[in-house]
Amino acid sequence: MKSVAFVTYNAVGNNTPNGWMDGLDGRRAFVLQNTKGEGSLKGKPIGEQNRREQLEQFWKELQLVLPELDQIVVYVGVAGSERAFALASELPPSKITFVSCTCSIREKERMLEEAGLTDVGRVICECGGHHTLAKMFDQFMFEGTLPGR
């Protein structure tokens, strides 16, 4: 695995910038995240409508680099996840890893099934996913692996 995208309407840790970043041994990560200081890490919820709009924008940006990506890691929180599932259903399940808190987990599992995404990789995280995504980002950049795959 040489290239991975990380997509979240929150943030990947505290200091990860958006865009392409180079790691060890030719690995590259493409990060699309909220950089406006909103999201659960900052204590300023962005609201369900803003989450959907942000996911739509991120997906447009992601489509431009899809041919370059081996894997896509997407955070799905308690609200707004149905749009992430719908967008991801356009991709092969083997290329997707969802990072999700356990809030409304049964509803998320139902939506995964309806979107035909039962074979995607899954990682359980804390609410907001910031710390788990940061760890996954570091693990990929330094070791070339991802949990859930």
LINCOR-V662491 format. One record per residue. RES is the residue in one letter. SS is DSSP state (H for helix, E for strand, - for the rest). BURIAL is I if it has 16 or more other ideal C-beta (glycine too) atoms within 10 Angstrom, else O. Layout:
res->(RES;RES)
ss->(SS;SS)
burial->(BURIAL;BURIAL)
This chain:
res->(M;K;S;V;A;F;V;T;Y;N;A;V;G;N;N;T;P;N;G;W;M;D;G;L;D;G;R;R;A;F;V;L;Q;N;T;K;G;E;G;S;L;K;G;K;P;I;G;E;Q;N;R;R;E;Q;L;E;Q;F;W;K;E;L;Q;L;V;L;P;E;L;D;Q;I;V;V;Y;V;G;V;A;G;S;E;R;A;F;A;L;A;S;E;L;P;P;S;K;I;T;F;V;S;C;T;C;S;I;R;E;K;E;R;M;L;E;E;A;G;L;T;D;V;G;R;V;I;C;E;C;G;G;H;H;T;L;A;K;M;F;D;Q;F;M;F;E;G;T;L;P;G;R)
ss->(-;-;E;E;E;E;E;-;-;-;-;-;-;-;-;-;-;-;E;E;E;E;-;H;H;H;-;E;E;E;E;E;-;-;-;-;-;-;E;-;-;-;-;E;-;-;-;H;H;H;H;H;H;H;H;H;H;H;H;H;H;H;H;H;H;H;H;H;-;-;E;E;E;E;E;E;-;-;-;-;H;H;H;H;H;H;H;H;-;-;-;-;H;H;H;E;E;E;E;E;-;-;-;-;H;H;H;H;H;H;H;H;H;H;-;-;-;-;-;-;E;E;E;E;-;-;-;-;-;H;H;H;H;H;H;H;H;H;H;H;H;H;H;-;-;-;-;-;-)
burial->(O;O;I;I;I;I;I;I;I;I;I;I;I;O;O;I;O;I;O;O;O;O;I;O;O;O;I;I;I;I;I;I;I;I;O;O;O;I;I;I;I;I;O;O;O;I;O;O;O;O;I;I;O;I;I;O;O;I;I;O;O;I;O;O;O;O;O;O;I;O;I;I;I;I;I;I;I;I;I;I;I;I;I;I;I;O;I;I;I;O;I;O;I;O;I;I;I;I;I;I;I;O;O;I;O;O;O;I;O;O;I;I;O;O;I;O;I;O;O;I;I;I;I;O;I;O;O;I;I;I;O;I;I;I;O;I;I;O;O;I;I;O;O;O;O;I;I;O;I)
